[in-house]
Amino acid sequence: MPKKFNENLMKALEYSREAVTICKQAMVDANDESCRAMYSAIMKDCQKHIQMLEGEIELHIQQEKWDGK
């Protein structure tokens, strides 16, 4: 069974990716520019989080603390 901290990294990565997908659709569905600006900012934040999470996963792999991918 994967270590709990690795499970948490994978969950956070999954949900961050899901948030980006939701925000992309929300931008299409938005009815004004302020909503689009908000969703755009959220997407930028989530994309930054995705990069951070992927970096941490790679670090765990290099340190041999990763037992599932």
LINNOR-V135185 format. One record per helix or strand of 2 or more residues. SS is the DSSP state (helix for helix, strand for strand). FROM is the first residue (numbers start at 1). TO is the last residue. If there is no record, write none. Layout:
ss=SS from=FROM to=TO
ss=SS from=FROM to=TO
//
This chain:
ss=helix from=4 to=29
ss=helix from=33 to=62
//
